[in-house]
């Protein structure tokens, strides 16, 4: 998530409200063709789309440029030389990055948002941003790194990397995955069904049911044979198995349940005010 200005939030909410599917309330997924890569992108909830003959499709770059020029022509705005304004869609990408950095967004985060491989490209977008502020931010990052132990920035050895990967391999269980942190031992001596760190896999619910039914049968047998020493431990395991089944069912119910939060308008989240300067008497 990134912070945007109230004006941009108002525009985005208006666009989303316009393109929502009236039946589901969701933004339709549409395909787009990448002219540079000469390939089709996976379907995405693009904002610039329209519905033609009952089918949603993206707006072509040519149509967007044409619409932009028509809007600019209707404003009668001119540049400093008195010429009509001339913008391309890519110009707004530069404006967004510039505005985000001027509002306090760190340049390296703006680099990730823009998808640039080099921060110098991002800085080129930000042509009007004061150079001294950029250098101040870089100096701040350097000071933070200087305060941290130098060993945190060293390259891990092959043995350390293998141990790190092996930790995640050893967390895989037949009924889910162990969520214990790296470098910590198992605190329940591998009694996974009782452990609160076990994250059960919904696809393995039938295994949990089998374990629960087996525990019930063993408790019944222990009661019949008078094995009082086993009953208490079996009941603890049974309670844990039933708790994990309840956890799976609750998560599944939350996934199936659809909550329509609606799309707030700018007037609902903020109040626009304007101040006028009184003419001097």
Residue pairs with C-beta under 8 A, 6 or more apart in sequence:
2 100
2 105
2 113
3 103
3 105
4 12
5 99
5 103
6 266
6 269
6 270
7 266
9 266
9 269
10 265
10 266
12 47
13 263
13 264
13 265
13 266
14 265
15 47
16 27
16 47
16 263
17 263
17 265
19 27
19 28
19 47
19 49
19 50
19 51
19 56
20 26
20 27
20 263
21 27
21 28
21 56
25 260
26 45
27 45
27 47
28 45
28 49
28 56
29 43
29 44
29 45
30 43
30 44
30 45
30 46
30 49
30 56
30 57
30 58
31 40
31 41
31 42
31 43
31 57
31 58
32 40
32 41
32 44
32 46
32 58
33 39
33 40
33 41
34 40
34 41
35 61
46 58
48 58
48 59
48 64
49 56
49 57
49 58
49 59
50 56
50 57
50 59
51 57
61 89
64 89
65 88
65 89
68 87
68 88
68 89
69 86
72 84
72 85
72 86
72 87
73 84
75 85
76 84
77 84
77 85
78 84
78 85
79 85
93 114
93 125
94 125
94 126
94 127
97 110
97 113
97 114
97 122
97 125
97 126
98 125
98 126
98 127
98 128
98 129
100 110
100 113
101 107
101 110
101 126
101 129
102 129
106 137
107 119
107 122
107 123
107 126
107 134
107 137
108 119
110 122
110 126
111 118
111 119
111 121
111 122
114 121
114 122
114 125
116 122
123 129
123 134
126 134
145 153
156 164
164 182
167 182
167 183
170 178
171 177
171 178
171 179
171 180
173 192
173 198
174 204
174 207
175 192
175 193
175 198
175 200
175 201
175 204
175 207
175 208
175 211
176 198
176 199
176 200
176 201
176 204
177 198
177 199
177 201
178 186
178 192
178 195
178 197
178 198
178 199
179 197
179 198
179 199
180 186
180 187
180 197
186 195
187 195
188 194
188 195
191 237
192 198
193 211
193 237
193 240
193 241
193 244
194 236
194 237
194 240
195 240
198 244
200 208
200 244
200 247
200 248
202 248
202 251
202 252
205 245
205 248
208 241
208 244
208 245
208 248
209 245
211 241
212 238
212 241
212 242
212 245
215 234
215 237
215 238
215 241
216 238
218 230
218 234
219 231
219 234
219 235
219 238
221 227
222 228
222 230
222 231
222 234
223 231
266 272
